């Protein structure tokens, strides 16, 4: 299997069955009060950051390159103030924890274990970390579609913020634009269709606990207002399900997450969408190019 699971206080027999199952596990409320139970948050700060083959910024990086990026990421991440963070392009669970060392009281709730792409020795993983105990957290690869199989998959985590308030977080790293544009678009659309199906199942399951707040973020490799992606259904599909885009109404110049380089123009591919909350503010953090070719994106959401 290509999943790394975390379950909080579940029966052993259930865990064993879930490790072999293709369906998502049923959520279980915590059996003892969480640290946040007596002081429920009124807002959430969410951060998503593609940290470019961490550590090293490239496959098969030298130890010196790894150390240089670790130092830079630590300087940048120490300036961020998230409650929950999604990381893309991290090597594995242990290195996700390494990236987060400067964030006090943080722990990795889930990190994927997707296989390397054909012709590669290392894979790009997705992790979710937070200050809160998770109800459950896991990662799933995308399933084969009608004619295509998208690379990687998604990470998911659920948090009970109060007795009747549940936060559901998805972290994504959708197909890049290094192939034929129409093929890349089809692959991203297939991923989003599978994600929306998963969300329906999670809505039915976790909705039994209380009100749901949703956050979906990461490196989408697309943007709803870029002309070359006109007609792409990846983002419109999410919006059709009642999600809002944190960059709505914000000019492109204020949300560039990949500055221009010698090969590519500037792009705004890193996104955050939300439902069941109201947006207070969103911004792109000025993280260093020594940390990643992407900048971190952030949003403060007020709970309803």
Residue pairs with C-beta under 8 A, 6 or more apart in sequence:
1 19
1 20
2 112
2 113
2 114
2 115
2 139
2 141
2 153
3 19
3 112
3 113
3 138
3 139
3 140
3 141
4 93
4 110
4 111
4 112
4 113
4 138
4 139
5 15
5 18
5 19
5 25
5 110
5 137
5 138
6 109
6 110
6 134
6 136
6 137
6 138
7 14
7 15
7 18
7 25
7 28
7 136
8 28
8 30
8 133
8 134
8 135
8 136
9 28
9 30
9 31
9 32
10 18
10 25
10 28
10 136
14 25
18 25
23 201
24 138
24 140
24 156
24 198
24 201
24 202
24 205
25 136
25 138
26 205
27 135
27 136
27 158
27 166
27 205
27 206
27 209
28 135
28 136
29 135
29 160
29 209
30 133
30 135
30 160
34 132
34 133
34 160
35 132
35 133
36 132
36 161
36 162
37 160
37 162
37 163
40 161
40 162
40 165
41 83
41 161
41 303
42 302
42 303
43 280
43 300
43 301
43 302
43 303
44 83
44 84
44 161
44 167
44 213
44 215
44 277
44 300
44 301
44 303
45 81
45 82
45 83
45 84
45 298
45 299
45 300
45 301
46 82
46 83
46 84
46 85
46 86
46 169
46 215
46 217
46 272
46 298
46 299
46 301
47 80
47 82
47 84
47 85
47 86
47 285
47 296
47 297
47 298
48 85
48 86
48 87
48 88
48 171
48 217
48 218
48 219
48 270
48 271
48 272
48 296
48 297
49 77
49 85
49 86
49 87
49 88
49 270
49 287
49 292
49 294
49 295
49 296
49 297
50 87
50 88
50 89
50 173
50 218
50 219
50 270
50 292
50 293
50 294
51 69
51 73
51 87
51 88
51 89
51 90
51 99
51 291
51 292
51 294
52 58
52 69
52 89
52 291
52 292
52 293
52 294
53 59
53 61
53 89
53 91
53 122
53 124
54 69
54 70
54 73
54 87
54 89
54 90
54 91
54 95
54 99
54 292
55 61
55 65
55 66
55 67
55 69
55 70
55 73
55 91
55 95
55 98
55 99
56 62
56 65
56 66
56 69
57 65
57 69
57 292
57 293
58 65
59 120
59 121
59 122
60 121
60 122
61 69
68 290
69 290
69 291
70 98
70 99
72 288
72 290
72 291
73 99
73 291
73 292
74 99
74 101
74 102
75 288
75 291
76 285
76 287
76 288
76 291
76 296
77 99
77 100
77 102
77 103
77 296
78 102
78 103
79 285
80 103
80 285
80 296
80 298
82 103
82 298
83 130
83 131
83 132
84 128
84 129
84 130
84 131
84 132
84 157
84 159
84 167
84 169
84 215
85 100
85 103
85 106
85 128
85 129
85 130
86 126
86 127
86 128
86 155
86 169
86 171
86 217
86 218
87 96
87 99
87 100
87 126
87 127
87 128
87 129
87 171
88 124
88 126
88 171
88 172
88 173
88 218
88 219
89 124
89 125
89 173
89 219
89 292
90 96
90 99
90 111
90 124
90 125
90 126
90 127
91 122
91 123
91 125
92 111
92 113
92 125
93 108
93 111
93 113
93 125
93 127
96 108
96 111
96 125
96 127
96 129
97 107
97 108
97 129
100 106
100 107
100 108
100 129
103 129
105 131
106 129
106 130
106 131
107 129
107 130
108 127
108 128
108 129
109 128
109 129
109 130
109 134
109 137
109 157
110 127
110 128
110 134
110 137
110 138
110 139
110 155
110 156
110 157
111 125
111 126
111 127
111 139
111 155
112 125
112 126
112 127
112 139
112 141
112 152
112 153
112 155
113 125
113 139
114 123
114 124
114 125
114 126
114 139
114 141
114 151
114 152
114 153
115 123
116 122
116 123
117 123
117 151
124 152
124 173
126 139
126 152
126 153
126 154
126 155
126 171
126 172
126 173
126 218
127 155
127 171
128 137
128 155
128 156
128 157
128 169
128 171
130 157
130 159
130 169
132 159
132 161
133 159
134 157
134 158
134 159
135 158
135 159
135 160
135 166
135 206
136 157
136 158
137 155
137 156
137 157
137 158
138 155
138 156
139 153
139 154
139 155
139 156
140 153
140 154
140 156
140 198
141 152
141 153
142 149
142 150
142 151
142 152
142 153
142 154
142 190
142 191
142 194
143 149
143 194
145 190
145 194
146 190
148 183
148 186
148 187
148 190
150 174
150 175
150 187
150 188
150 190
150 191
150 194
151 175
151 187
152 173
154 170
154 171
154 172
154 191
154 195
154 198
155 170
155 171
156 168
156 169
156 170
156 171
156 198
156 202
157 168
157 169
158 166
158 167
158 168
158 169
158 202
158 206
159 166
159 167
159 169
160 166
160 167
160 209
160 210
161 167
161 213
161 303
162 210
163 210
164 209
164 210
164 211
165 210
165 211
165 213
165 303
166 206
166 209
166 210
166 211
166 212
166 213
167 212
167 213
167 214
167 215
168 202
168 206
168 212
168 213
168 214
168 215
169 214
169 215
169 216
169 217
170 195
170 199
170 214
170 215
170 216
170 217
170 218
171 217
171 218
172 191
172 195
172 216
172 217
172 218
172 219
172 220
173 218
173 219
174 187
174 188
174 191
174 192
174 218
174 219
174 220
174 221
174 222
174 234
175 184
175 187
175 188
175 191
175 221
176 184
176 221
177 184
177 221
177 222
178 184
181 228
184 221
185 222
185 229
185 232
185 234
188 220
188 221
188 222
188 232
188 234
189 232
189 233
189 234
189 237
191 234
192 233
192 234
192 235
192 237
192 238
193 237
195 216
195 238
196 237
196 238
196 241
199 214
199 241
203 212
206 212
211 276
211 304
212 275
212 276
213 274
213 275
213 276
213 277
213 301
213 303
213 304
214 243
214 273
214 274
214 275
214 276
215 272
215 273
215 274
215 277
215 299
215 301
216 238
216 243
216 272
216 273
216 274
217 270
217 271
217 272
217 273
217 297
217 299
218 270
218 271
219 269
219 270
219 294
220 234
220 235
220 269
220 270
220 271
221 269
222 229
222 232
222 234
222 235
222 269
223 229
223 235
223 267
223 268
223 269
223 271
224 235
224 236
224 239
224 245
225 252
226 267
226 268
235 245
235 271
238 273
239 245
239 273
241 275
242 275
243 273
243 274
243 275
244 273
244 274
244 275
244 279
245 271
245 272
245 273
246 271
246 272
246 273
246 274
246 279
246 282
246 297
246 299
247 255
247 268
247 271
247 272
247 282
250 282
252 268
254 284
255 268
255 284
255 297
256 266
256 267
256 268
256 284
256 295
257 267
257 268
257 269
257 270
257 284
257 294
257 295
257 297
258 264
258 266
258 267
258 268
258 269
258 270
258 293
258 294
258 295
259 266
259 289
259 293
259 295
260 266
261 293
269 294
270 284
270 294
270 295
270 296
270 297
271 297
272 282
272 297
272 298
272 299
274 299
274 301
276 304
277 301
277 302
277 303
277 304
278 301
278 302
278 304
279 299
279 300
279 301
279 302
280 299
280 300
280 301
280 302
281 299
281 300
282 297
282 298
282 299
282 300
283 297
283 298
284 295
284 296
284 297
284 298
285 295
285 296
285 297
285 298
286 295
287 294
287 295
287 296
